[in-house]
Amino acid sequence: MDFRHFELSDLLSEALIAVEAGDRVRAETALRRALRWVEADWLATPSDAPAAAATAAPAHDDDDED
């Protein structure tokens, strides 16, 4: 199971809390961290992301068991 979306959600929640508090510097910092995370994790090619092979579940086709 892929839990990466929880980490991204936490980063974006931190930015939203800062925006609501009127803390522009903290909001910008949180958004930059979220952007770096997306660039490094989701936009990385499979060869760039060493964790991609470990987290990818093998495909399982139940139709072949007839």
N, CA, C and O atoms as a Tripos MOL2 file, in Angstrom:
@<TRIPOS>MOLECULE
protein
  264   263    66     0     0
PROTEIN
NO_CHARGES

@<TRIPOS>ATOM
      1 N           0.8420   -1.1750    0.0000 N.3       1 MET1
      2 CA          0.0000    0.0000    0.0000 C.3       1 MET1
      3 C           0.8940    1.2480    0.0000 C.2       1 MET1
      4 O           1.9330    1.2840    0.6600 O.2       1 MET1
      5 N           0.4810    2.2320   -0.7290 N.am      2 ASP2
      6 CA          1.2580    3.4610   -0.8870 C.3       2 ASP2
      7 C           0.7050    4.5380    0.0490 C.2       2 ASP2
      8 O          -0.4440    4.9580   -0.0880 O.2       2 ASP2
      9 N           1.5200    4.9750    0.9880 N.am      3 PHE3
     10 CA          1.0970    5.9830    1.9540 C.3       3 PHE3
     11 C           1.6860    7.3590    1.6650 C.2       3 PHE3
     12 O           1.6300    8.2390    2.5240 O.2       3 PHE3
     13 N           2.2510    7.5650    0.4740 N.am      4 ARG4
     14 CA          2.8970    8.8370    0.1620 C.3       4 ARG4
     15 C           1.9360   10.0080    0.2340 C.2       4 ARG4
     16 O           2.3380   11.1160    0.5930 O.2       4 ARG4
     17 N           0.6680    9.7810   -0.1020 N.am      5 HIS5
     18 CA         -0.2830   10.8950   -0.1100 C.3       5 HIS5
     19 C          -0.4850   11.4760    1.2860 C.2       5 HIS5
     20 O          -0.8340   12.6490    1.4150 O.2       5 HIS5
     21 N          -0.2710   10.6740    2.3380 N.am      6 PHE6
     22 CA         -0.3950   11.2060    3.7010 C.3       6 PHE6
     23 C           0.7060   12.2190    3.9920 C.2       6 PHE6
     24 O           0.4570   13.2530    4.6120 O.2       6 PHE6
     25 N           1.9060   11.9250    3.5490 N.am      7 GLU7
     26 CA          3.0180   12.8480    3.7700 C.3       7 GLU7
     27 C           2.7790   14.1610    3.0310 C.2       7 GLU7
     28 O           3.0200   15.2380    3.5770 O.2       7 GLU7
     29 N           2.3080   14.0710    1.7980 N.am      8 LEU8
     30 CA          2.0170   15.2750    1.0330 C.3       8 LEU8
     31 C           0.8770   16.0550    1.6810 C.2       8 LEU8
     32 O           0.9180   17.2840    1.7390 O.2       8 LEU8
     33 N          -0.1190   15.3590    2.1570 N.am      9 SER9
     34 CA         -1.2430   16.0050    2.8330 C.3       9 SER9
     35 C          -0.7750   16.7610    4.0740 C.2       9 SER9
     36 O          -1.2420   17.8690    4.3420 O.2       9 SER9
     37 N           0.1330   16.1720    4.8180 N.am     10 ASP10
     38 CA          0.6770   16.8470    6.0050 C.3      10 ASP10
     39 C           1.4080   18.1280    5.6270 C.2      10 ASP10
     40 O           1.2510   19.1540    6.2890 O.2      10 ASP10
     41 N           2.2030   18.0710    4.5670 N.am     11 LEU11
     42 CA          2.9380   19.2570    4.1350 C.3      11 LEU11
     43 C           1.9890   20.3620    3.6850 C.2      11 LEU11
     44 O           2.1990   21.5330    4.0030 O.2      11 LEU11
     45 N           0.9550   19.9970    2.9530 N.am     12 LEU12
     46 CA          0.0070   21.0030    2.4780 C.3      12 LEU12
     47 C          -0.8660   21.5330    3.6110 C.2      12 LEU12
     48 O          -1.2540   22.7010    3.5990 O.2      12 LEU12
     49 N          -1.1740   20.6930    4.5770 N.am     13 SER13
     50 CA         -1.9390   21.1490    5.7490 C.3      13 SER13
     51 C          -1.1330   22.1720    6.5450 C.2      13 SER13
     52 O          -1.6770   23.1620    7.0340 O.2      13 SER13
     53 N           0.1560   21.9240    6.6680 N.am     14 GLU14
     54 CA          1.0280   22.8710    7.3570 C.3      14 GLU14
     55 C           0.9980   24.2320    6.6560 C.2      14 GLU14
     56 O           0.9550   25.2740    7.3110 O.2      14 GLU14
     57 N           1.0210   24.2150    5.3350 N.am     15 ALA15
     58 CA          0.9680   25.4640    4.5770 C.3      15 ALA15
     59 C          -0.3760   26.1640    4.7720 C.2      15 ALA15
     60 O          -0.4180   27.3830    4.9370 O.2      15 ALA15
     61 N          -1.4580   25.4170    4.7550 N.am     16 LEU16
     62 CA         -2.7860   26.0090    4.9350 C.3      16 LEU16
     63 C          -2.9420   26.6160    6.3270 C.2      16 LEU16
     64 O          -3.5190   27.6940    6.4700 O.2      16 LEU16
     65 N          -2.4480   25.9520    7.3280 N.am     17 ILE17
     66 CA         -2.5060   26.4820    8.6900 C.3      17 ILE17
     67 C          -1.7440   27.8000    8.7660 C.2      17 ILE17
     68 O          -2.2040   28.7510    9.3970 O.2      17 ILE17
     69 N          -0.5870   27.8560    8.1260 N.am     18 ALA18
     70 CA          0.2070   29.0810    8.1240 C.3      18 ALA18
     71 C          -0.5220   30.2080    7.3930 C.2      18 ALA18
     72 O          -0.4800   31.3590    7.8290 O.2      18 ALA18
     73 N          -1.1880   29.8860    6.2850 N.am     19 VAL19
     74 CA         -1.9440   30.8990    5.5430 C.3      19 VAL19
     75 C          -3.0700   31.4490    6.4180 C.2      19 VAL19
     76 O          -3.2740   32.6600    6.4920 O.2      19 VAL19
     77 N          -3.7970   30.5510    7.0750 N.am     20 GLU20
     78 CA         -4.9030   30.9800    7.9240 C.3      20 GLU20
     79 C          -4.4210   31.7960    9.1190 C.2      20 GLU20
     80 O          -5.1430   32.6590    9.6180 O.2      20 GLU20
     81 N          -3.2010   31.5230    9.5770 N.am     21 ALA21
     82 CA         -2.6300   32.2810   10.6950 C.3      21 ALA21
     83 C          -2.0250   33.5970   10.2370 C.2      21 ALA21
     84 O          -1.6320   34.4170   11.0670 O.2      21 ALA21
     85 N          -1.9440   33.8140    8.9200 N.am     22 GLY22
     86 CA         -1.3710   35.0470    8.3990 C.3      22 GLY22
     87 C           0.1480   35.0580    8.3890 C.2      22 GLY22
     88 O           0.7610   36.1190    8.2780 O.2      22 GLY22
     89 N           0.7510   33.9000    8.5020 N.am     23 ASP23
     90 CA          2.2150   33.7820    8.5240 C.3      23 ASP23
     91 C           2.6980   33.4460    7.1150 C.2      23 ASP23
     92 O           2.8510   32.2790    6.7530 O.2      23 ASP23
     93 N           2.9310   34.4810    6.3420 N.am     24 ARG24
     94 CA          3.2890   34.2980    4.9410 C.3      24 ARG24
     95 C           4.6160   33.5640    4.7620 C.2      24 ARG24
     96 O           4.7440   32.7160    3.8780 O.2      24 ARG24
     97 N           5.5930   33.8830    5.5890 N.am     25 VAL25
     98 CA          6.9110   33.2560    5.4740 C.3      25 VAL25
     99 C           6.8020   31.7520    5.7230 C.2      25 VAL25
    100 O           7.3540   30.9540    4.9650 O.2      25 VAL25
    101 N           6.0950   31.3680    6.7770 N.am     26 ARG26
    102 CA          5.9340   29.9420    7.0840 C.3      26 ARG26
    103 C           5.1290   29.2330    5.9990 C.2      26 ARG26
    104 O           5.4130   28.0800    5.6750 O.2      26 ARG26
    105 N           4.1260   29.9080    5.4340 N.am     27 ALA27
    106 CA          3.3310   29.3240    4.3560 C.3      27 ALA27
    107 C           4.1890   29.0900    3.1120 C.2      27 ALA27
    108 O           4.1110   28.0330    2.4860 O.2      27 ALA27
    109 N           4.9990   30.0740    2.7640 N.am     28 GLU28
    110 CA          5.8900   29.9290    1.6070 C.3      28 GLU28
    111 C           6.8780   28.7910    1.8220 C.2      28 GLU28
    112 O           7.1320   27.9990    0.9130 O.2      28 GLU28
    113 N           7.4270   28.7140    3.0110 N.am     29 THR29
    114 CA          8.3880   27.6520    3.3280 C.3      29 THR29
    115 C           7.7260   26.2820    3.2190 C.2      29 THR29
    116 O           8.3010   25.3520    2.6520 O.2      29 THR29
    117 N           6.5290   26.1620    3.7580 N.am     30 ALA30
    118 CA          5.8150   24.8810    3.7030 C.3      30 ALA30
    119 C           5.4740   24.5070    2.2630 C.2      30 ALA30
    120 O           5.5860   23.3400    1.8880 O.2      30 ALA30
    121 N           5.0640   25.4680    1.4620 N.am     31 LEU31
    122 CA          4.7530   25.1720    0.0590 C.3      31 LEU31
    123 C           5.9960   24.7920   -0.7260 C.2      31 LEU31
    124 O           5.9390   23.9170   -1.5900 O.2      31 LEU31
    125 N           7.1100   25.4320   -0.4390 N.am     32 ARG32
    126 CA          8.3720   25.0640   -1.1060 C.3      32 ARG32
    127 C           8.7820   23.6420   -0.7340 C.2      32 ARG32
    128 O           9.2490   22.8860   -1.5860 O.2      32 ARG32
    129 N           8.6100   23.2760    0.5430 N.am     33 ARG33
    130 CA          8.9210   21.9110    0.9800 C.3      33 ARG33
    131 C           8.0110   20.9040    0.2680 C.2      33 ARG33
    132 O           8.4700   19.8430   -0.1540 O.2      33 ARG33
    133 N           6.7310   21.2320    0.1350 N.am     34 ALA34
    134 CA          5.7920   20.3410   -0.5480 C.3      34 ALA34
    135 C           6.1770   20.1920   -2.0170 C.2      34 ALA34
    136 O           6.1360   19.0890   -2.5630 O.2      34 ALA34
    137 N           6.5450   21.2830   -2.6500 N.am     35 LEU35
    138 CA          6.9550   21.2320   -4.0590 C.3      35 LEU35
    139 C           8.2110   20.3940   -4.2270 C.2      35 LEU35
    140 O           8.2880   19.5810   -5.1470 O.2      35 LEU35
    141 N           9.1980   20.5760   -3.3540 N.am     36 ARG36
    142 CA         10.4190   19.7590   -3.4310 C.3      36 ARG36
    143 C          10.0870   18.2800   -3.2440 C.2      36 ARG36
    144 O          10.6640   17.4200   -3.9100 O.2      36 ARG36
    145 N           9.1580   17.9890   -2.3380 N.am     37 TRP37
    146 CA          8.7610   16.6000   -2.0940 C.3      37 TRP37
    147 C           8.1230   15.9970   -3.3410 C.2      37 TRP37
    148 O           8.4370   14.8700   -3.7240 O.2      37 TRP37
    149 N           7.2280   16.7510   -3.9700 N.am     38 VAL38
    150 CA          6.5690   16.2660   -5.1880 C.3      38 VAL38
    151 C           7.5880   16.0570   -6.2930 C.2      38 VAL38
    152 O           7.5660   15.0320   -6.9750 O.2      38 VAL38
    153 N           8.4750   17.0140   -6.4740 N.am     39 GLU39
    154 CA          9.4930   16.8820   -7.5120 C.3      39 GLU39
    155 C          10.3940   15.6720   -7.2660 C.2      39 GLU39
    156 O          10.7340   14.9510   -8.2040 O.2      39 GLU39
    157 N          10.7720   15.4530   -6.0330 N.am     40 ALA40
    158 CA         11.7010   14.3630   -5.7190 C.3      40 ALA40
    159 C          11.0150   13.0010   -5.7210 C.2      40 ALA40
    160 O          11.6080   12.0100   -6.1470 O.2      40 ALA40
    161 N           9.7790   12.9430   -5.2530 N.am     41 ASP41
    162 CA          9.1330   11.6500   -5.0760 C.3      41 ASP41
    163 C           8.2430   11.2670   -6.2540 C.2      41 ASP41
    164 O           8.3880   10.1720   -6.7960 O.2      41 ASP41
    165 N           7.3510   12.1210   -6.6520 N.am     42 TRP42
    166 CA          6.3740   11.7470   -7.6760 C.3      42 TRP42
    167 C           6.8590   11.9660   -9.0960 C.2      42 TRP42
    168 O           6.4430   11.2580  -10.0130 O.2      42 TRP42
    169 N           7.7320   12.9380   -9.2840 N.am     43 LEU43
    170 CA          8.1760   13.2320  -10.6410 C.3      43 LEU43
    171 C           9.5020   12.5660  -10.9900 C.2      43 LEU43
    172 O          10.0060   12.7200  -12.1020 O.2      43 LEU43
    173 N          10.0600   11.8330  -10.0470 N.am     44 ALA44
    174 CA         11.3140   11.1350  -10.3010 C.3      44 ALA44
    175 C          11.0740    9.9710  -11.2560 C.2      44 ALA44
    176 O          10.0210    9.3340  -11.2260 O.2      44 ALA44
    177 N          12.0410    9.7100  -12.0820 N.am     45 THR45
    178 CA         11.9420    8.5420  -12.9500 C.3      45 THR45
    179 C          12.2510    7.3020  -12.1200 C.2      45 THR45
    180 O          12.8980    7.4100  -11.0790 O.2      45 THR45
    181 N          11.8070    6.1360  -12.5520 N.am     46 PRO46
    182 CA         12.0770    4.9320  -11.7610 C.3      46 PRO46
    183 C          13.5600    4.7200  -11.4590 C.2      46 PRO46
    184 O          13.9000    4.1990  -10.3960 O.2      46 PRO46
    185 N          14.4240    5.1050  -12.3500 N.am     47 SER47
    186 CA         15.8540    4.9310  -12.0980 C.3      47 SER47
    187 C          16.3770    5.9380  -11.0790 C.2      47 SER47
    188 O          17.3980    5.6950  -10.4360 O.2      47 SER47
    189 N          15.6850    7.0680  -10.9280 N.am     48 ASP48
    190 CA         16.0950    8.0870   -9.9630 C.3      48 ASP48
    191 C          15.5940    7.7960   -8.5580 C.2      48 ASP48
    192 O          16.1710    8.2830   -7.5870 O.2      48 ASP48
    193 N          14.5400    7.0180   -8.4330 N.am     49 ALA49
    194 CA         13.9180    6.7730   -7.1340 C.3      49 ALA49
    195 C          14.2190    5.3530   -6.6600 C.2      49 ALA49
    196 O          13.5560    4.4080   -7.0870 O.2      49 ALA49
    197 N          15.2020    5.1930   -5.7890 N.am     50 PRO50
    198 CA         15.5600    3.8520   -5.3370 C.3      50 PRO50
    199 C          14.4320    3.1620   -4.5800 C.2      50 PRO50
    200 O          14.3610    1.9330   -4.5800 O.2      50 PRO50
    201 N          13.5520    3.9160   -3.9390 N.am     51 ALA51
    202 CA         12.4600    3.3140   -3.1770 C.3      51 ALA51
    203 C          11.3370    2.8280   -4.0870 C.2      51 ALA51
    204 O          10.4820    2.0600   -3.6460 O.2      51 ALA51
    205 N          11.3220    3.2540   -5.3270 N.am     52 ALA52
    206 CA         10.2330    2.8810   -6.2320 C.3      52 ALA52
    207 C          10.1790    1.3760   -6.4450 C.2      52 ALA52
    208 O           9.0910    0.8000   -6.4810 O.2      52 ALA52
    209 N          11.3110    0.7390   -6.5850 N.am     53 ALA53
    210 CA         11.3250   -0.7070   -6.8020 C.3      53 ALA53
    211 C          10.8930   -1.4520   -5.5540 C.2      53 ALA53
    212 O          10.2600   -2.5030   -5.6510 O.2      53 ALA53
    213 N          11.2250   -0.9290   -4.3890 N.am     54 ALA54
    214 CA         10.8760   -1.6030   -3.1360 C.3      54 ALA54
    215 C           9.4040   -1.4530   -2.8010 C.2      54 ALA54
    216 O           8.8230   -2.3420   -2.1780 O.2      54 ALA54
    217 N           8.7790   -0.3350   -3.2060 N.am     55 THR55
    218 CA          7.3830   -0.0980   -2.8450 C.3      55 THR55
    219 C           6.4110   -0.5750   -3.9060 C.2      55 THR55
    220 O           5.2160   -0.6980   -3.6350 O.2      55 THR55
    221 N           6.8930   -0.8430   -5.0990 N.am     56 ALA56
    222 CA          6.0020   -1.2710   -6.1750 C.3      56 ALA56
    223 C           5.5710   -2.7160   -5.9330 C.2      56 ALA56
    224 O           6.3980   -3.6130   -5.7670 O.2      56 ALA56
    225 N           4.2780   -2.9090   -5.9190 N.am     57 ALA57
    226 CA          3.7500   -4.2560   -5.7130 C.3      57 ALA57
    227 C           3.7420   -4.9940   -7.0450 C.2      57 ALA57
    228 O           3.4200   -4.3970   -8.0720 O.2      57 ALA57
    229 N           4.0870   -6.2690   -7.0520 N.am     58 PRO58
    230 CA          4.0560   -7.0170   -8.3020 C.3      58 PRO58
    231 C           2.6190   -7.1840   -8.7830 C.2      58 PRO58
    232 O           1.6910   -7.3310   -7.9870 O.2      58 PRO58
    233 N           2.4600   -7.1570  -10.0810 N.am     59 ALA59
    234 CA          1.1310   -7.3230  -10.6620 C.3      59 ALA59
    235 C           0.6680   -8.7500  -10.4570 C.2      59 ALA59
    236 O           1.4470   -9.6900  -10.6130 O.2      59 ALA59
    237 N          -0.5990   -8.9160  -10.1050 N.am     60 HIS60
    238 CA         -1.1540  -10.2370   -9.8820 C.3      60 HIS60
    239 C          -2.4530  -10.3330  -10.6570 C.2      60 HIS60
    240 O          -3.3840   -9.5590  -10.4310 O.2      60 HIS60
    241 N          -2.5080  -11.2600  -11.5470 N.am     61 ASP61
    242 CA         -3.6850  -11.4330  -12.3860 C.3      61 ASP61
    243 C          -4.4030  -12.7080  -11.9820 C.2      61 ASP61
    244 O          -3.8940  -13.8060  -12.2110 O.2      61 ASP61
    245 N          -5.5790  -12.5770  -11.3820 N.am     62 ASP62
    246 CA         -6.3500  -13.7400  -10.9160 C.3      62 ASP62
    247 C          -7.0570  -14.4590  -12.0620 C.2      62 ASP62
    248 O          -7.5280  -15.5820  -11.8810 O.2      62 ASP62
    249 N          -7.1410  -13.8390  -13.2260 N.am     63 ASP63
    250 CA         -7.8580  -14.4570  -14.3450 C.3      63 ASP63
    251 C          -7.1550  -15.6870  -14.8960 C.2      63 ASP63
    252 O          -7.7980  -16.5300  -15.5210 O.2      63 ASP63
    253 N          -5.8500  -15.8090  -14.6780 N.am     64 ASP64
    254 CA         -5.0860  -16.9350  -15.2210 C.3      64 ASP64
    255 C          -5.2470  -18.2050  -14.4050 C.2      64 ASP64
    256 O          -4.7220  -19.2490  -14.7940 O.2      64 ASP64
    257 N          -5.9610  -18.1490  -13.2830 N.am     65 GLU65
    258 CA         -6.0670  -19.3130  -12.4090 C.3      65 GLU65
    259 C          -7.2670  -20.1840  -12.7460 C.2      65 GLU65
    260 O          -7.5940  -21.0710  -11.9570 O.2      65 GLU65
    261 N          -7.9240  -19.9880  -13.8470 N.am     66 ASP66
    262 CA         -9.1110  -20.7760  -14.2050 C.3      66 ASP66
    263 C          -8.7860  -22.2070  -14.4930 C.2      66 ASP66
    264 O          -9.6810  -22.9920  -14.8070 O.2      66 ASP66
@<TRIPOS>BOND
     1     1     2 1
     2     2     3 1
     3     3     4 2
     4     3     5 am
     5     5     6 1
     6     6     7 1
     7     7     8 2
     8     7     9 am
     9     9    10 1
    10    10    11 1
    11    11    12 2
    12    11    13 am
    13    13    14 1
    14    14    15 1
    15    15    16 2
    16    15    17 am
    17    17    18 1
    18    18    19 1
    19    19    20 2
    20    19    21 am
    21    21    22 1
    22    22    23 1
    23    23    24 2
    24    23    25 am
    25    25    26 1
    26    26    27 1
    27    27    28 2
    28    27    29 am
    29    29    30 1
    30    30    31 1
    31    31    32 2
    32    31    33 am
    33    33    34 1
    34    34    35 1
    35    35    36 2
    36    35    37 am
    37    37    38 1
    38    38    39 1
    39    39    40 2
    40    39    41 am
    41    41    42 1
    42    42    43 1
    43    43    44 2
    44    43    45 am
    45    45    46 1
    46    46    47 1
    47    47    48 2
    48    47    49 am
    49    49    50 1
    50    50    51 1
    51    51    52 2
    52    51    53 am
    53    53    54 1
    54    54    55 1
    55    55    56 2
    56    55    57 am
    57    57    58 1
    58    58    59 1
    59    59    60 2
    60    59    61 am
    61    61    62 1
    62    62    63 1
    63    63    64 2
    64    63    65 am
    65    65    66 1
    66    66    67 1
    67    67    68 2
    68    67    69 am
    69    69    70 1
    70    70    71 1
    71    71    72 2
    72    71    73 am
    73    73    74 1
    74    74    75 1
    75    75    76 2
    76    75    77 am
    77    77    78 1
    78    78    79 1
    79    79    80 2
    80    79    81 am
    81    81    82 1
    82    82    83 1
    83    83    84 2
    84    83    85 am
    85    85    86 1
    86    86    87 1
    87    87    88 2
    88    87    89 am
    89    89    90 1
    90    90    91 1
    91    91    92 2
    92    91    93 am
    93    93    94 1
    94    94    95 1
    95    95    96 2
    96    95    97 am
    97    97    98 1
    98    98    99 1
    99    99   100 2
   100    99   101 am
   101   101   102 1
   102   102   103 1
   103   103   104 2
   104   103   105 am
   105   105   106 1
   106   106   107 1
   107   107   108 2
   108   107   109 am
   109   109   110 1
   110   110   111 1
   111   111   112 2
   112   111   113 am
   113   113   114 1
   114   114   115 1
   115   115   116 2
   116   115   117 am
   117   117   118 1
   118   118   119 1
   119   119   120 2
   120   119   121 am
   121   121   122 1
   122   122   123 1
   123   123   124 2
   124   123   125 am
   125   125   126 1
   126   126   127 1
   127   127   128 2
   128   127   129 am
   129   129   130 1
   130   130   131 1
   131   131   132 2
   132   131   133 am
   133   133   134 1
   134   134   135 1
   135   135   136 2
   136   135   137 am
   137   137   138 1
   138   138   139 1
   139   139   140 2
   140   139   141 am
   141   141   142 1
   142   142   143 1
   143   143   144 2
   144   143   145 am
   145   145   146 1
   146   146   147 1
   147   147   148 2
   148   147   149 am
   149   149   150 1
   150   150   151 1
   151   151   152 2
   152   151   153 am
   153   153   154 1
   154   154   155 1
   155   155   156 2
   156   155   157 am
   157   157   158 1
   158   158   159 1
   159   159   160 2
   160   159   161 am
   161   161   162 1
   162   162   163 1
   163   163   164 2
   164   163   165 am
   165   165   166 1
   166   166   167 1
   167   167   168 2
   168   167   169 am
   169   169   170 1
   170   170   171 1
   171   171   172 2
   172   171   173 am
   173   173   174 1
   174   174   175 1
   175   175   176 2
   176   175   177 am
   177   177   178 1
   178   178   179 1
   179   179   180 2
   180   179   181 am
   181   181   182 1
   182   182   183 1
   183   183   184 2
   184   183   185 am
   185   185   186 1
   186   186   187 1
   187   187   188 2
   188   187   189 am
   189   189   190 1
   190   190   191 1
   191   191   192 2
   192   191   193 am
   193   193   194 1
   194   194   195 1
   195   195   196 2
   196   195   197 am
   197   197   198 1
   198   198   199 1
   199   199   200 2
   200   199   201 am
   201   201   202 1
   202   202   203 1
   203   203   204 2
   204   203   205 am
   205   205   206 1
   206   206   207 1
   207   207   208 2
   208   207   209 am
   209   209   210 1
   210   210   211 1
   211   211   212 2
   212   211   213 am
   213   213   214 1
   214   214   215 1
   215   215   216 2
   216   215   217 am
   217   217   218 1
   218   218   219 1
   219   219   220 2
   220   219   221 am
   221   221   222 1
   222   222   223 1
   223   223   224 2
   224   223   225 am
   225   225   226 1
   226   226   227 1
   227   227   228 2
   228   227   229 am
   229   229   230 1
   230   230   231 1
   231   231   232 2
   232   231   233 am
   233   233   234 1
   234   234   235 1
   235   235   236 2
   236   235   237 am
   237   237   238 1
   238   238   239 1
   239   239   240 2
   240   239   241 am
   241   241   242 1
   242   242   243 1
   243   243   244 2
   244   243   245 am
   245   245   246 1
   246   246   247 1
   247   247   248 2
   248   247   249 am
   249   249   250 1
   250   250   251 1
   251   251   252 2
   252   251   253 am
   253   253   254 1
   254   254   255 1
   255   255   256 2
   256   255   257 am
   257   257   258 1
   258   258   259 1
   259   259   260 2
   260   259   261 am
   261   261   262 1
   262   262   263 1
   263   263   264 2
@<TRIPOS>SUBSTRUCTURE
     1 MET1         2 RESIDUE 1 A MET
     2 ASP2         6 RESIDUE 1 A ASP
     3 PHE3        10 RESIDUE 1 A PHE
     4 ARG4        14 RESIDUE 1 A ARG
     5 HIS5        18 RESIDUE 1 A HIS
     6 PHE6        22 RESIDUE 1 A PHE
     7 GLU7        26 RESIDUE 1 A GLU
     8 LEU8        30 RESIDUE 1 A LEU
     9 SER9        34 RESIDUE 1 A SER
    10 ASP10       38 RESIDUE 1 A ASP
    11 LEU11       42 RESIDUE 1 A LEU
    12 LEU12       46 RESIDUE 1 A LEU
    13 SER13       50 RESIDUE 1 A SER
    14 GLU14       54 RESIDUE 1 A GLU
    15 ALA15       58 RESIDUE 1 A ALA
    16 LEU16       62 RESIDUE 1 A LEU
    17 ILE17       66 RESIDUE 1 A ILE
    18 ALA18       70 RESIDUE 1 A ALA
    19 VAL19       74 RESIDUE 1 A VAL
    20 GLU20       78 RESIDUE 1 A GLU
    21 ALA21       82 RESIDUE 1 A ALA
    22 GLY22       86 RESIDUE 1 A GLY
    23 ASP23       90 RESIDUE 1 A ASP
    24 ARG24       94 RESIDUE 1 A ARG
    25 VAL25       98 RESIDUE 1 A VAL
    26 ARG26      102 RESIDUE 1 A ARG
    27 ALA27      106 RESIDUE 1 A ALA
    28 GLU28      110 RESIDUE 1 A GLU
    29 THR29      114 RESIDUE 1 A THR
    30 ALA30      118 RESIDUE 1 A ALA
    31 LEU31      122 RESIDUE 1 A LEU
    32 ARG32      126 RESIDUE 1 A ARG
    33 ARG33      130 RESIDUE 1 A ARG
    34 ALA34      134 RESIDUE 1 A ALA
    35 LEU35      138 RESIDUE 1 A LEU
    36 ARG36      142 RESIDUE 1 A ARG
    37 TRP37      146 RESIDUE 1 A TRP
    38 VAL38      150 RESIDUE 1 A VAL
    39 GLU39      154 RESIDUE 1 A GLU
    40 ALA40      158 RESIDUE 1 A ALA
    41 ASP41      162 RESIDUE 1 A ASP
    42 TRP42      166 RESIDUE 1 A TRP
    43 LEU43      170 RESIDUE 1 A LEU
    44 ALA44      174 RESIDUE 1 A ALA
    45 THR45      178 RESIDUE 1 A THR
    46 PRO46      182 RESIDUE 1 A PRO
    47 SER47      186 RESIDUE 1 A SER
    48 ASP48      190 RESIDUE 1 A ASP
    49 ALA49      194 RESIDUE 1 A ALA
    50 PRO50      198 RESIDUE 1 A PRO
    51 ALA51      202 RESIDUE 1 A ALA
    52 ALA52      206 RESIDUE 1 A ALA
    53 ALA53      210 RESIDUE 1 A ALA
    54 ALA54      214 RESIDUE 1 A ALA
    55 THR55      218 RESIDUE 1 A THR
    56 ALA56      222 RESIDUE 1 A ALA
    57 ALA57      226 RESIDUE 1 A ALA
    58 PRO58      230 RESIDUE 1 A PRO
    59 ALA59      234 RESIDUE 1 A ALA
    60 HIS60      238 RESIDUE 1 A HIS
    61 ASP61      242 RESIDUE 1 A ASP
    62 ASP62      246 RESIDUE 1 A ASP
    63 ASP63      250 RESIDUE 1 A ASP
    64 ASP64      254 RESIDUE 1 A ASP
    65 GLU65      258 RESIDUE 1 A GLU
    66 ASP66      262 RESIDUE 1 A ASP
